Structures are given as structure tokens and as C-alpha cells.
Amino acid sequence: MQVIENRTFDELKAGDTASLVRTLTHKDVELFAIMSGDINPTHVDEAFARSDGFHRIVAHGMWSAALLSTVLGTQLPGPGTIYVDQSLHFLGPVAVGDTITVSVRVTSKMDRTRHVVLDCRAVNQHGEEVITGTAEVIAPAEKISRPRITLPEVELRMKGHRYEQLIAMTHGLAPIRTAVVHPVDAPSLLGAVEAARANLIVPVLIGPESRIRAAAALAQLDLTPYEIVPTAHSTAAAAQAVAMARAGKVDALMKGALHTDELMHAVVDANEGLRTARRISHVFAIDAPRYPRPLFITDAAINVYPTLSEKRDIVQNAIDLAHALGIVEPRVAILSAVETVTETIRSTLDAAALCKMADRGQITGAILDGPLAFDNAVSTEAAETKGIHSLVAGRADIFVVPDLEAGNMLAKQLEYLADAQIAGIVLGARVPIILTSRADKTLARLGSCAIALLLARHAPEKKA
């Protein structure tokens, strides 16, 4: 077992030295910023750093100083050492990728107080000094030898990073006129206004005008810039929004404070709705911080127990969405409880059929594989352990669930147990339909609107 051991005051002598070597990474800079609260853009904002005096991200000065503390506390004198004083001169920057050697050297001892003075020095990989100075410590009187503690691993997560990327993809695109259906509470109204401020949508507020204005007053929102189309109630609002979409007066719908079923009833109406030849389906676009790529789950909100032919449309809708978001050839995992095809589990039969449909050109634009259990879809290690050789296993972008119950539970588990954020969109209708939840965070709401904008602007290119 590795141990750390000190050198007592009596064991120390002038000239004794100790050192360590460390290469600075982005993670080091981010961790130090989180720990200290120092978010000086010189250290954490690459765009700013390129324009400042160093023209690159550099470490906080005290990051290198902390390495000196590490040497003093673990090597010389080591465990039991107490800091008394320190004086440092910072002579040069330490940039990401630089390798720093920090060293201390005993220069004097004070017998009465057990104080020890040490020279401190840090040099980079070119031998250039970046820190010089001195430290004064109280050296331990007794010998200490302890097992080296294994520290927990630290994982940095950027919540909503993928939604920020989606929003960035919309820069330069004109916002889409969006019918916001029955926005009679503060969350739904605020979501629409925030999306308008982000230049993603031009909201058309449809519903009882007095209730919309009351919600605006509660949220302290000025509705002067926005069009209001008054209706008597939520059912009328849904019908009016669908009619405007059919007439080409709006490019998308956005759910407000009404139940999804009420909105979708108007959307799927056989005579006055927004049906196309394609089955309408729903996709959750999920930002899961630990997953290294975008993650889409379908269908978890519209089709309860879809048939094979309905699953074909569900899969194709999700593939078309991925294309609109810049994923040229998405990998599609058809999920089940097991990886083998068995007649006792219908979802495995559907998975096998969908994959063969892709082979025959009935599903296009993606790589499909299934049945795959969820662990094999997300983990190459799990797939290798089970002997699964696949272009999709461990690298899936789209997860096709057996039914709505499985999809909804999977999405909510990711949200509440894996710290994911969830944006929802309905596909297969004449226009994109933004489904928001009262529990959605601001960035998830904006992500849903960004997806709708990218879809709306991608469709004409596809038809051409």
C-alpha cells in the first residue's frame, strides 16, 4: 500500500529538497474556478482569452501556488506541517498543456519554534521560471506515516450544453411565427417570451385574452410587442391554432397551459387537423451530461402501443429530425429487454423487422440495429462483454422504445436520476409542434424552440 510519510523537524537539514511535476489541463482550470469562485474570463472564456494579453487560456496564479502547498503537505516536511507564511512572485503565465515542475528547498530552521523556511520555485517545460518565493512552516515533531488516501473522481458536467449548441445553430435564421396555444399561466407565457427574446420564434398568443393578460401581469411581462388572438377557451384556442397552421399563417405550434391530449385532438382531426401521410410521433431531445452525443428518445408521448407500421414512421420521423439538426447518418437503437429475437417478446420481433425494413429501403438515412437492451445501446463495454458486434451498440443517437410507458419512464429517469434536461417536439404533422412542460427549465424550453426553428427551415431544403 502506498503511504505518505513526513520528515520531522529534527530530520530536516538545509538543502533538503522535494518536487512534483504536473501538466495543466482544461479540467484543472475549471475545477479551480469552481472551487474558488474565480471566473475571471482570462481563465474560463476562450473567446475573451484570445483577445487579452496572453492570447490563450491560462491558469489562475494560485493553481501553481497550490502545487507548492501539495509538496509541503505531502513530501517536505509532509503530514503534520502547518503553514505560517508565504511570499510568492508570479513571473509568467501557465497555459493549458504546460508541464510545471514545482520544488521546495530548506534554507533555515528555528529550533525554539520548529519553524522552517523554504525556497519555492516553479518552472515550465522550457525551464522558464513562473514562480519564485519563500514559505515558512511549522515542521512536525513526531514521525507520521499514513496510507495514501484515494480521492473520489470528479466529473464536470455542463448542463444544457447541447441546447446551447442547437440555439447557436439558429443564428442567422429568421424566427418562425409560432401559435402559442392557451398561454394563460406564467410559465407557458414566460417560455414563449423568452424564446422570442432569443430570436427563435415570433409568438402569436391564442386564448382567452383576459387570462393571458392576467398571467402577463403576474409574470411582469409586457405583451405590447406580441399579437393576441382571443378565443373563448382552451379547446377553441387549439382549433384556432391548427386552423392558422393549415392556412400558412404560423410555422409552428407551442403548447401552453392546456393538456397535451386537448391540443393533439385538434392536431389529429381527420378533416381540420394537421395530419400528413406520415404517422405523428413525439421525440424527446435529451441533454444527458454523461452521454457523449445527442440523445433522442421516441415515442414517449403520443403513440401508446404502436404497431410495426407505426414504428416505421416513428423511426423515420426521428431520423429526419436528426438530419435537420446536422447529424448526417444517425445511429438508431431499437430497444427491448434483451438482445436476441424471441417470439415471446413482441418488441424483439418488431426490432428485427424494422432493421430488415431499413435493409430494403423502407427506412432511410440511418444505421439501425436491434433488438438492443439499453445498456448495450449506450455502452460499448456492455456490448463487448455480451459479444455484440454492431455499428450502433454503445454509440446510439436515437433510442426507439417499445411503447409510450417505457419511453416516458426512461426519459423521466434520465431527467431525475442522471441530471438530464429534456426538450420535446412533435413530428409528422404539417408543422412542428413544441410540447413544453411546466417543469421544463428555461434552456430546455429554448432548446425545443430551436429544434422547431431548425426543422421549419430545413423542410424547404429537403423538398427541393
Backbone torsions as a table, in degrees:
resi	resn	phi	psi	omega
1	MET	NA	134.5	177.6
2	GLN	-69.8	141.2	179.0
3	VAL	-128.3	158.0	167.4
4	ILE	-114.1	135.8	-173.7
5	GLU	-133.8	141.3	-177.6
6	ASN	-92.8	175.1	170.4
7	ARG	-122.1	119.8	-175.0
8	THR	-69.8	167.0	179.3
9	PHE	-55.1	-43.1	-177.9
10	ASP	-66.6	-28.1	-179.2
11	GLU	-80.0	-22.3	-176.6
12	LEU	-74.4	147.3	174.4
13	LYS	-145.0	155.8	-180.0
14	ALA	-57.0	136.3	179.6
15	GLY	98.6	-13.8	176.9
16	ASP	-61.7	140.1	-177.7
17	THR	-134.2	160.5	172.4
18	ALA	-154.6	155.4	-177.6
19	SER	-156.0	166.7	170.0
20	LEU	-146.9	160.3	-178.8
21	VAL	-122.2	135.0	-179.6
22	ARG	-143.7	137.9	174.7
23	THR	-101.7	127.4	-176.7
24	LEU	-74.1	131.0	176.4
25	THR	-118.1	166.3	174.6
26	HIS	-58.7	-38.2	-178.9
27	LYS	-62.5	-39.0	177.5
28	ASP	-59.2	-45.2	-178.2
29	VAL	-63.8	-45.0	-178.5
30	GLU	-65.2	-43.1	179.2
31	LEU	-61.7	-42.3	-179.5
32	PHE	-65.7	-38.6	178.2
33	ALA	-64.0	-41.7	179.1
34	ILE	-64.4	-45.5	-177.0
35	MET	-65.1	-42.6	-173.6
36	SER	-91.0	-23.1	-173.3
37	GLY	81.3	4.4	-179.0
38	ASP	-84.6	98.9	-179.1
39	ILE	-108.1	35.1	171.2
40	ASN	-48.3	124.2	-175.9
41	PRO	-59.8	-19.2	175.4
42	THR	-58.0	-28.7	-175.8
43	HIS	-101.0	-24.2	-170.1
44	VAL	-127.1	-5.2	-176.9
45	ASP	-119.5	103.0	-174.4
46	GLU	-62.0	-40.5	-179.0
47	ALA	-62.0	-43.9	177.9
48	PHE	-66.0	-44.3	-175.4
49	ALA	-60.4	-34.0	179.4
50	ARG	-64.6	-22.7	-177.0
51	SER	-100.4	-4.7	-178.5
52	ASP	-92.5	-168.6	-172.6
53	GLY	-64.5	-27.9	-177.1
54	PHE	-94.7	-16.3	177.4
55	HIS	61.9	23.7	-180.0
56	ARG	-170.3	164.8	175.0
57	ILE	-67.6	130.3	175.9
58	VAL	-126.0	158.0	-178.8
59	ALA	-72.4	154.0	167.4
60	HIS	-59.7	140.8	-179.9
61	GLY	-56.3	-37.0	-176.7
62	MET	-74.8	-9.0	172.9
63	TRP	-63.4	-47.4	177.9
64	SER	-65.3	-37.8	178.4
65	ALA	-63.5	-35.2	178.7
66	ALA	-64.0	-31.7	177.0
67	LEU	-65.6	-35.8	175.0
68	LEU	-62.1	-40.9	177.2
69	SER	-61.7	-36.9	178.3
70	THR	-60.9	-45.4	179.6
71	VAL	-62.7	-43.8	-178.8
72	LEU	-65.6	-37.7	-174.2
73	GLY	-85.2	-18.4	-176.6
74	THR	-118.1	-18.4	-175.4
75	GLN	-124.1	-57.8	-173.3
76	LEU	-140.1	109.3	-2.1
77	PRO	-70.7	-24.7	178.6
78	GLY	104.9	-159.9	-175.7
79	PRO	-52.8	134.7	-178.1
80	GLY	97.5	-6.3	179.9
81	THR	-72.4	139.4	178.0
82	ILE	-119.9	125.3	178.3
83	TYR	-69.0	139.2	176.3
84	VAL	-119.5	-45.7	-175.1
85	ASP	-156.3	155.2	177.9
86	GLN	-154.2	138.0	176.5
87	SER	-135.4	119.0	-175.2
88	LEU	-127.8	148.0	174.3
89	HIS	-118.8	124.5	-178.4
90	PHE	-96.7	111.7	-170.1
91	LEU	-99.6	-17.9	-178.1
92	GLY	-165.3	160.4	-178.5
93	PRO	-77.7	156.8	172.1
94	VAL	-116.5	116.5	-176.2
95	ALA	-100.4	159.8	176.6
96	VAL	-56.2	129.3	-177.7
97	GLY	99.9	-17.0	177.3
98	ASP	-70.6	142.5	176.0
99	THR	-105.6	121.1	-173.5
100	ILE	-109.7	133.0	171.7
101	THR	-109.4	117.0	178.0
102	VAL	-107.7	139.8	-176.9
103	SER	-143.7	151.4	175.4
104	VAL	-127.7	149.9	179.7
105	ARG	-140.4	128.0	179.4
106	VAL	-66.8	128.9	177.7
107	THR	-113.4	-30.2	-180.0
108	SER	-158.8	158.1	179.3
109	LYS	-131.6	148.6	177.4
110	MET	-121.8	105.9	-171.1
111	ASP	-59.8	-40.8	-172.8
112	ARG	-65.2	-35.9	-174.2
113	THR	-109.2	-5.3	-174.1
114	ARG	61.3	23.6	175.3
115	HIS	-77.8	142.1	177.8
116	VAL	-130.1	133.7	176.8
117	VAL	-105.5	133.5	-178.8
118	LEU	-129.7	139.3	169.4
119	ASP	-75.2	142.2	179.8
120	CYS	-122.5	143.1	-176.6
121	ARG	-153.5	141.4	173.3
122	ALA	-134.2	131.7	179.2
123	VAL	-128.0	152.3	178.0
124	ASN	-91.4	-174.5	-175.1
125	GLN	-66.2	-13.7	177.8
126	HIS	-95.2	3.2	-178.6
127	GLY	81.1	10.4	-179.4
128	GLU	-86.0	133.9	178.3
129	GLU	-71.0	131.2	174.7
130	VAL	-112.6	-22.8	175.8
131	ILE	-142.9	137.4	166.1
132	THR	-134.1	159.8	178.2
133	GLY	159.9	-165.5	179.9
134	THR	-135.7	157.9	174.4
135	ALA	-135.9	144.0	175.9
136	GLU	-121.1	129.6	-176.7
137	VAL	-134.8	162.5	167.9
138	ILE	-97.4	118.0	-177.6
139	ALA	-79.8	149.2	179.3
140	PRO	-67.0	147.0	178.6
141	ALA	-89.9	-26.8	-176.1
142	GLU	-114.0	151.7	-179.8
143	LYS	-70.9	133.8	177.9
144	ILE	-129.6	128.4	175.5
145	SER	-134.9	118.1	-174.6
146	ARG	-131.3	149.0	173.5
147	PRO	-59.4	140.3	177.8
148	ARG	-70.0	121.7	-178.1
149	ILE	-72.8	133.7	173.8
150	THR	-87.9	116.3	-176.9
151	LEU	-79.7	152.0	176.5
152	PRO	-65.9	150.1	176.3
153	GLU	-75.1	143.7	179.5
154	VAL	-108.8	128.3	179.0
155	GLU	-118.0	122.7	-179.4
156	LEU	-91.5	131.9	-178.8
157	ARG	-125.4	132.0	176.2
158	MET	-105.1	100.5	-178.6
159	LYS	-66.3	134.5	174.6
160	GLY	75.3	11.5	-176.0
161	HIS	-60.2	-39.8	-177.4
162	ARG	-71.2	-31.5	175.8
163	TYR	-68.3	-36.6	175.9
164	GLU	-61.3	-38.5	177.2
165	GLN	-65.1	-41.0	177.9
166	LEU	-62.5	-44.9	179.3
167	ILE	-61.4	-40.0	178.3
168	ALA	-62.5	-33.3	179.3
169	MET	-66.3	-20.7	-178.4
170	THR	-86.1	-8.2	-178.1
171	HIS	-59.2	130.4	-177.9
172	GLY	94.4	-11.2	177.9
173	LEU	-93.2	141.2	177.0
174	ALA	-70.2	139.0	179.0
175	PRO	-64.4	156.1	-178.5
176	ILE	-100.2	139.6	173.1
177	ARG	-67.3	124.5	-171.9
178	THR	-128.1	124.3	175.6
179	ALA	-79.5	112.9	178.4
180	VAL	-93.2	112.5	-167.2
181	VAL	-90.9	114.7	174.4
182	HIS	59.4	55.9	179.2
183	PRO	-84.9	70.5	-171.8
184	VAL	-104.0	13.1	171.2
185	ASP	-129.9	163.4	-174.0
186	ALA	-61.4	-44.8	-177.8
187	PRO	-60.2	-46.4	-177.5
188	SER	-68.9	-37.9	179.1
189	LEU	-68.9	-42.2	179.7
190	LEU	-64.2	-39.3	178.4
191	GLY	-60.1	-41.5	179.0
192	ALA	-66.5	-42.0	-179.3
193	VAL	-67.8	-40.4	177.7
194	GLU	-61.8	-40.5	178.1
195	ALA	-66.2	-35.0	176.8
196	ALA	-66.8	-42.6	178.9
197	ARG	-64.0	-28.5	177.8
198	ALA	-83.8	4.2	177.5
199	ASN	64.2	33.3	178.7
200	LEU	-97.8	-37.0	-178.4
201	ILE	-136.6	159.0	166.2
202	VAL	-111.1	100.9	-172.2
203	PRO	-74.1	137.4	169.6
204	VAL	-115.2	110.9	-171.7
205	LEU	-86.3	118.3	-174.3
206	ILE	-118.9	121.9	179.8
207	GLY	157.8	-174.5	177.8
208	PRO	-61.3	117.2	-171.4
209	GLU	-61.8	-39.7	-177.7
210	SER	-63.8	-38.4	179.8
211	ARG	-72.5	-36.3	176.9
212	ILE	-63.2	-44.2	-178.8
213	ARG	-69.6	-33.2	176.5
214	ALA	-65.4	-40.3	177.2
215	ALA	-65.1	-37.8	178.3
216	ALA	-64.8	-41.2	178.5
217	ALA	-63.3	-41.1	179.5
218	LEU	-63.4	-38.7	-178.9
219	ALA	-89.8	1.3	-179.4
220	GLN	57.0	49.9	179.9
221	LEU	-110.7	140.1	175.6
222	ASP	-93.6	116.0	-178.0
223	LEU	-93.5	7.0	-178.1
224	THR	-53.6	-40.1	-176.8
225	PRO	-74.1	-7.6	-167.7
226	TYR	-114.5	143.4	178.2
227	GLU	-77.6	137.3	175.2
228	ILE	-117.8	127.5	174.9
229	VAL	-109.5	105.4	-174.6
230	PRO	-73.7	138.9	172.3
231	THR	-136.4	168.1	-175.6
232	ALA	-76.4	-35.8	-173.7
233	HIS	-159.7	-177.0	-174.2
234	SER	-67.1	-38.7	179.8
235	THR	-62.6	-42.0	177.6
236	ALA	-66.9	-35.2	178.3
237	ALA	-63.6	-43.9	178.4
238	ALA	-62.2	-44.7	179.8
239	ALA	-63.5	-40.7	-179.9
240	GLN	-65.7	-42.1	179.4
241	ALA	-62.9	-43.9	178.9
242	VAL	-63.8	-41.7	179.0
243	ALA	-61.7	-40.6	179.0
244	MET	-66.2	-36.6	177.7
245	ALA	-67.4	-42.2	178.1
246	ARG	-61.0	-34.8	-178.2
247	ALA	-84.5	-1.9	179.4
248	GLY	77.9	16.7	-179.1
249	LYS	-84.6	-17.8	174.2
250	VAL	-135.7	154.5	-176.7
251	ASP	-101.4	-8.8	-178.0
252	ALA	-161.8	161.7	172.5
253	LEU	-115.3	151.0	177.8
254	MET	-135.2	125.1	-178.2
255	LYS	-69.9	133.0	174.6
256	GLY	-105.0	-134.3	-175.8
257	ALA	-92.5	58.9	172.9
258	LEU	-138.4	162.4	-177.2
259	HIS	-72.7	146.3	-179.9
260	THR	-55.0	-41.5	-178.7
261	ASP	-59.4	-37.3	-178.0
262	GLU	-67.7	-42.1	177.8
263	LEU	-66.8	-46.7	-175.5
264	MET	-68.8	-26.3	176.2
265	HIS	-59.4	-42.3	177.9
266	ALA	-71.1	-35.9	-178.1
267	VAL	-65.9	-41.2	-173.6
268	VAL	-93.2	4.4	179.2
269	ASP	-53.7	131.2	-172.5
270	ALA	-63.2	-31.0	-175.6
271	ASN	-101.2	-40.9	-172.9
272	GLU	-114.5	7.4	-175.3
273	GLY	-88.5	-160.0	-174.0
274	LEU	-118.3	26.4	-179.9
275	ARG	-64.0	152.2	169.8
276	THR	-126.6	-170.8	176.9
277	ALA	-69.3	-17.4	-178.2
278	ARG	-91.1	141.9	174.7
279	ARG	-62.6	135.1	176.3
280	ILE	-75.5	136.1	-179.1
281	SER	-146.8	171.4	-176.3
282	HIS	-121.6	144.4	175.2
283	VAL	-128.9	130.8	167.4
284	PHE	-90.1	119.8	172.5
285	ALA	-95.1	110.2	-167.4
286	ILE	-110.8	129.6	172.9
287	ASP	-97.5	95.9	178.4
288	ALA	-100.7	111.0	-171.3
289	PRO	-55.9	-29.7	-176.9
290	ARG	-89.4	-8.3	-179.6
291	TYR	-94.0	131.7	-169.0
292	PRO	-80.0	8.1	-178.8
293	ARG	-150.9	167.4	175.3
294	PRO	-57.6	151.3	-175.1
295	LEU	-134.4	121.0	-178.8
296	PHE	-118.9	132.2	177.9
297	ILE	-118.5	131.7	-179.0
298	THR	-149.2	142.7	-7.0
299	ASP	-105.1	131.8	-176.9
300	ALA	-121.4	16.0	-176.6
301	ALA	-147.6	-19.7	-173.6
302	ILE	-114.3	-59.9	-174.7
303	ASN	-90.1	114.8	-172.3
304	VAL	-73.1	-60.1	178.3
305	TYR	-127.7	78.4	-171.9
306	PRO	-68.2	146.0	175.0
307	THR	-79.8	174.9	179.5
308	LEU	-60.7	-45.6	-179.3
309	SER	-65.3	-35.8	177.0
310	GLU	-68.2	-37.1	177.4
311	LYS	-64.6	-33.1	176.8
312	ARG	-58.6	-46.4	178.8
313	ASP	-67.4	-39.4	178.2
314	ILE	-57.9	-44.7	179.7
315	VAL	-65.3	-46.6	-177.6
316	GLN	-65.3	-38.2	176.0
317	ASN	-58.0	-45.0	-178.8
318	ALA	-66.6	-37.6	177.5
319	ILE	-63.7	-45.1	179.1
320	ASP	-61.8	-37.3	175.8
321	LEU	-62.1	-46.6	-179.9
322	ALA	-58.7	-41.3	177.5
323	HIS	-60.0	-44.1	-179.7
324	ALA	-62.6	-26.9	-179.0
325	LEU	-94.5	10.1	172.8
326	GLY	93.5	6.5	177.0
327	ILE	-92.5	106.2	-169.1
328	VAL	-67.9	-45.0	-179.0
329	GLU	-135.4	81.6	-177.2
330	PRO	-65.7	152.2	174.9
331	ARG	-99.4	128.0	-173.0
332	VAL	-114.0	121.2	176.2
333	ALA	-101.7	121.2	175.7
334	ILE	-90.5	109.6	-169.1
335	LEU	-84.5	147.4	170.4
336	SER	-152.7	-172.4	178.9
337	ALA	-83.6	-19.5	-176.3
338	VAL	-136.4	171.8	-177.2
339	GLU	-101.6	-7.5	-177.3
340	THR	-106.7	148.3	179.7
341	VAL	-78.1	124.4	-179.9
342	THR	-141.2	138.0	-175.2
343	GLU	-68.3	-17.7	-179.6
344	THR	-80.2	-13.1	178.2
345	ILE	-121.5	105.5	-173.7
346	ARG	-58.9	-36.3	-176.5
347	SER	-62.4	-27.9	177.0
348	THR	-71.1	-36.4	177.1
349	LEU	-66.3	-42.9	177.6
350	ASP	-62.0	-40.8	-179.3
351	ALA	-61.8	-47.2	179.5
352	ALA	-61.2	-42.0	179.9
353	ALA	-65.2	-42.1	179.7
354	LEU	-62.6	-39.9	178.5
355	CYS	-64.7	-40.8	177.4
356	LYS	-67.7	-35.1	175.6
357	MET	-61.4	-37.9	176.6
358	ALA	-65.5	-40.0	177.6
359	ASP	-60.7	-33.3	-176.9
360	ARG	-92.8	5.6	177.1
361	GLY	82.7	10.5	176.8
362	GLN	-80.7	-17.9	171.0
363	ILE	-129.4	129.2	-173.1
364	THR	-128.6	159.8	170.3
365	GLY	89.5	11.5	-176.8
366	ALA	-155.6	170.0	172.8
367	ILE	-105.7	122.5	-178.1
368	LEU	-109.6	147.7	169.0
369	ASP	-152.3	146.5	178.1
370	GLY	167.4	163.2	4.9
371	PRO	-73.3	144.2	174.2
372	LEU	-131.5	132.3	169.5
373	ALA	-70.6	157.1	-173.5
374	PHE	-59.0	-38.8	-178.8
375	ASP	-62.9	-37.8	179.9
376	ASN	-73.2	-27.6	179.4
377	ALA	-71.1	-33.1	-174.7
378	VAL	-103.1	-16.1	-172.0
379	SER	-127.0	117.0	175.4
380	THR	-65.8	-33.1	179.0
381	GLU	-63.5	-44.9	178.7
382	ALA	-63.2	-41.1	-179.6
383	ALA	-65.1	-42.5	179.5
384	GLU	-64.8	-39.4	179.4
385	THR	-60.6	-35.6	-178.7
386	LYS	-91.8	5.9	177.6
387	GLY	70.5	28.3	180.0
388	ILE	-92.2	119.5	178.7
389	HIS	-107.1	111.9	-170.1
390	SER	-155.4	146.9	174.1
391	LEU	-77.8	-12.6	-176.8
392	VAL	-101.8	-41.6	-174.2
393	ALA	-53.6	128.5	179.8
394	GLY	79.8	-6.6	-176.4
395	ARG	-135.1	23.3	-174.7
396	ALA	-69.4	143.0	172.5
397	ASP	-101.1	-41.9	-176.3
398	ILE	-113.1	131.2	179.4
399	PHE	-115.2	112.9	-179.7
400	VAL	-96.6	115.8	-174.5
401	VAL	-91.1	158.3	-178.7
402	PRO	-64.2	-36.7	-177.6
403	ASP	-158.4	174.0	-176.0
404	LEU	-61.0	-40.1	-177.8
405	GLU	-60.1	-47.7	-179.8
406	ALA	-62.6	-43.4	-178.1
407	GLY	-66.1	-42.4	-178.7
408	ASN	-65.9	-42.0	178.9
409	MET	-65.8	-40.5	179.3
410	LEU	-62.4	-46.0	-179.5
411	ALA	-62.5	-44.9	-178.9
412	LYS	-68.5	-33.2	175.7
413	GLN	-63.9	-42.7	178.3
414	LEU	-63.2	-38.6	-178.4
415	GLU	-66.5	-45.3	-170.8
416	TYR	-97.7	-18.2	179.5
417	LEU	-110.7	-21.7	-178.2
418	ALA	-115.8	11.6	174.5
419	ASP	61.1	30.0	179.9
420	ALA	-85.2	158.2	170.8
421	GLN	-111.8	149.4	-170.2
422	ILE	-127.6	128.2	172.1
423	ALA	-118.2	142.3	-175.9
424	GLY	-122.2	142.7	178.1
425	ILE	-143.3	142.1	175.8
426	VAL	-102.0	132.1	-175.1
427	LEU	-118.9	165.4	175.6
428	GLY	91.3	-6.2	175.2
429	ALA	-93.0	178.0	-179.7
430	ARG	-65.3	-28.3	178.6
431	VAL	-135.2	156.3	174.2
432	PRO	-64.5	146.0	179.5
433	ILE	-123.0	119.2	-176.5
434	ILE	-89.7	113.4	177.6
435	LEU	-100.7	113.9	178.2
436	THR	-110.6	160.4	178.0
437	SER	-120.5	150.9	177.3
438	ARG	-58.9	-26.1	-177.7
439	ALA	-85.7	-6.6	-177.0
440	ASP	-64.2	139.6	173.0
441	LYS	-77.0	162.0	-177.3
442	THR	-55.5	-46.1	-176.0
443	LEU	-65.9	-34.1	176.9
444	ALA	-66.0	-40.7	177.3
445	ARG	-61.6	-45.2	179.0
446	LEU	-65.5	-35.3	177.2
447	GLY	-61.9	-41.8	177.5
448	SER	-61.1	-42.3	-179.9
449	CYS	-68.5	-37.0	177.2
450	ALA	-63.6	-40.5	177.7
451	ILE	-61.7	-44.7	179.6
452	ALA	-61.2	-41.9	179.5
453	LEU	-63.9	-45.6	-179.9
454	LEU	-64.2	-38.9	176.9
455	LEU	-63.2	-47.5	-177.3
456	ALA	-62.9	-39.1	-179.1
457	ARG	-80.0	-21.9	179.5
458	HIS	-80.0	-32.0	-174.4
459	ALA	-57.4	-46.1	179.6
460	PRO	-60.5	-38.4	179.1
461	GLU	-62.3	-40.8	-177.6
462	LYS	-65.9	-41.9	-178.9
463	LYS	-66.7	-34.5	179.3
464	ALA	-66.2	NA	NA
